[in-house]
């Protein structure tokens, strides 16, 4: 049975894949979080009750490795970056209802409770495992402490996953492994570890994938993994950083990071519910009573975790399964992969320090291509799209309309909306709703952009400035309809450009918040009075682009 279209009467939870609390954020990182924020705002524009949650991933070997290099504890290292992310996301209008982290009490308690329940139900067992070991340091080498060759595609891979083919790798699968600490070939020692009986969920997962909504990459990739026979999943590691295994026989083991990381989605929702009250949002209704519309917005590299491991865990403890997994494509910079090690990146702070509005980038990545497709960023293309589309199409129509109305009528003149304009607004609203229901933020955004294009054509075709003397009533009618189009554009583009939409809303003389406006309000009469508007967007000059490109070249050279 298919899912009901949004909006539904049941609550929705939109989550974003947790960022590793492991270093600075660049523009490539933001694609997932902007995508989740746009989808959340779009759902709310439809009238859907929605919680938007995420948190920092504090555990795992990358953090342990980097903390060791910095000479600090993993906790203090991760907490520093967590606090940085908490302040960075809102600067791009990414407004989580709750942003927690995996090392807090809520996630620790909930993770251990879920693992205990899986254990009690017979889904966890103990078995011997050959683990990689550094003989020189006499210590285990879990996950990213080793590198080698992927047995599936032959690419260089880390101990727990291959970025090239997206495969999760179990301990012992990596070929020609060597320690990243000493570069010595890894030896192996036999240890006892805990395993999750993933193989018992094969039939369930086949049916789950058939029900799953979202992007096609998130639905097609797991079919291949399931068809190739599921193997049980090693869920513990020889580390002293992470959440302790709660059951018997795990005194010196912590849970694998991909056990506790997705539980943070639940813990963060619970923290939000505890703060606002269950009357506003009930986390148990969403996660434990099967009534939630759960949507995971993630990067393409973690599809397997969200479509195989995670739903099996949820099913094993009778929690709600995800309704949709929405997986982004990769982002490149000037045709090459973003790289923190090579400093081939546009850092979030540098973007903002350049005086660039965050809504410009939100628009660029939302409308540039479908969310699941790869997207390249260049300053030249960014400039072109800002100057041609945001200024030439959206800004041009809204500014000309409101300026003419303010100067000639001191606001919106009396009048009604003709069938042509009303139908066009209705078509845009339908396209917006279809886009959100298809998890296509690009399609939803283009509904507003298309309305601006129509508005420019309508304004140019009817030329109200030529009618003020010869046919003043017709001039008033045309500009009244154009103002209605501007109001609809502000509502439809709020999910993508919340800052600019709020500015446009204020210029329209509206006293409410555009964030609370829904599709039901797009044809409500605009405010009667408003003053002359300011330009929504400023053009980006060639000199500014030259400076930004030079900065990028210099930081690569300085590495």
Order of alpha helices (4+ residues) and beta strands (2+ residues): beta-beta-alpha-beta-alpha-alpha-beta-alpha-beta-beta-beta-beta-beta-beta-alpha-beta-alpha-beta-beta-beta-alpha-alpha-beta-alpha-beta-beta-beta-alpha-alpha-beta-alpha-alpha-alpha-alpha-alpha-alpha-alpha
